[in-house]
């Protein structure tokens, strides 16, 4: 009985940890992708506007995430 209770607690803790890590790192990865897109826009554009690049990259990265 005691061994089963420990196993259930461990599984419950693991599920909570996985959920936390998934939500936390998903946003982190999106921000890194957006920043990489902005850098690419800066390198390839003759006239660079930071706000336009942020908006464009944010839309494109989130669109690709939804399609995937």
TORKOL-4160 file (C-alpha; in steps of 0.2 Angstrom, whole numbers, padded with zeros to 4 digits, m for minus):
68
<pt num="1" X="0000" Y="0000" Z="0000"/>
<pt num="2" X="0014" Y="0012" Z="0005"/>
<pt num="3" X="0024" Y="0008" Z="m0011"/>
<pt num="4" X="0009" Y="0011" Z="m0022"/>
<pt num="5" X="0005" Y="0028" Z="m0014"/>
<pt num="6" X="0023" Y="0033" Z="m0017"/>
<pt num="7" X="0022" Y="0028" Z="m0035"/>
<pt num="8" X="0006" Y="0038" Z="m0038"/>
<pt num="9" X="0013" Y="0053" Z="m0030"/>
<pt num="10" X="0029" Y="0051" Z="m0041"/>
<pt num="11" X="0018" Y="0050" Z="m0057"/>
<pt num="12" X="0008" Y="0065" Z="m0052"/>
<pt num="13" X="0023" Y="0075" Z="m0048"/>
<pt num="14" X="0031" Y="0070" Z="m0065"/>
<pt num="15" X="0015" Y="0075" Z="m0075"/>
<pt num="16" X="0015" Y="0092" Z="m0066"/>
<pt num="17" X="0033" Y="0094" Z="m0070"/>
<pt num="18" X="0031" Y="0090" Z="m0088"/>
<pt num="19" X="0016" Y="0102" Z="m0090"/>
<pt num="20" X="0026" Y="0116" Z="m0082"/>
<pt num="21" X="0041" Y="0113" Z="m0093"/>
<pt num="22" X="0031" Y="0112" Z="m0109"/>
<pt num="23" X="0022" Y="0128" Z="m0106"/>
<pt num="24" X="0038" Y="0137" Z="m0100"/>
<pt num="25" X="0049" Y="0132" Z="m0114"/>
<pt num="26" X="0036" Y="0133" Z="m0128"/>
<pt num="27" X="0036" Y="0152" Z="m0125"/>
<pt num="28" X="0055" Y="0153" Z="m0124"/>
<pt num="29" X="0057" Y="0144" Z="m0140"/>
<pt num="30" X="0044" Y="0155" Z="m0149"/>
<pt num="31" X="0054" Y="0171" Z="m0143"/>
<pt num="32" X="0070" Y="0163" Z="m0149"/>
<pt num="33" X="0063" Y="0160" Z="m0166"/>
<pt num="34" X="0056" Y="0177" Z="m0167"/>
<pt num="35" X="0072" Y="0185" Z="m0163"/>
<pt num="36" X="0081" Y="0174" Z="m0176"/>
<pt num="37" X="0069" Y="0180" Z="m0189"/>
<pt num="38" X="0072" Y="0198" Z="m0184"/>
<pt num="39" X="0091" Y="0196" Z="m0186"/>
<pt num="40" X="0088" Y="0188" Z="m0203"/>
<pt num="41" X="0076" Y="0203" Z="m0208"/>
<pt num="42" X="0090" Y="0215" Z="m0203"/>
<pt num="43" X="0103" Y="0207" Z="m0213"/>
<pt num="44" X="0093" Y="0205" Z="m0229"/>
<pt num="45" X="0084" Y="0222" Z="m0228"/>
<pt num="46" X="0091" Y="0238" Z="m0235"/>
<pt num="47" X="0079" Y="0248" Z="m0225"/>
<pt num="48" X="0076" Y="0240" Z="m0208"/>
<pt num="49" X="0062" Y="0245" Z="m0196"/>
<pt num="50" X="0062" Y="0236" Z="m0180"/>
<pt num="51" X="0043" Y="0237" Z="m0176"/>
<pt num="52" X="0038" Y="0231" Z="m0193"/>
<pt num="53" X="0051" Y="0217" Z="m0192"/>
<pt num="54" X="0044" Y="0211" Z="m0175"/>
<pt num="55" X="0026" Y="0211" Z="m0181"/>
<pt num="56" X="0030" Y="0202" Z="m0197"/>
<pt num="57" X="0041" Y="0189" Z="m0188"/>
<pt num="58" X="0028" Y="0186" Z="m0174"/>
<pt num="59" X="0014" Y="0183" Z="m0187"/>
<pt num="60" X="0025" Y="0171" Z="m0197"/>
<pt num="61" X="0032" Y="0161" Z="m0183"/>
<pt num="62" X="0015" Y="0159" Z="m0174"/>
<pt num="63" X="0007" Y="0155" Z="m0191"/>
<pt num="64" X="0020" Y="0141" Z="m0194"/>
<pt num="65" X="0017" Y="0135" Z="m0176"/>
<pt num="66" X="m0002" Y="0133" Z="m0179"/>
<pt num="67" X="0001" Y="0125" Z="m0196"/>
<pt num="68" X="0013" Y="0112" Z="m0189"/>
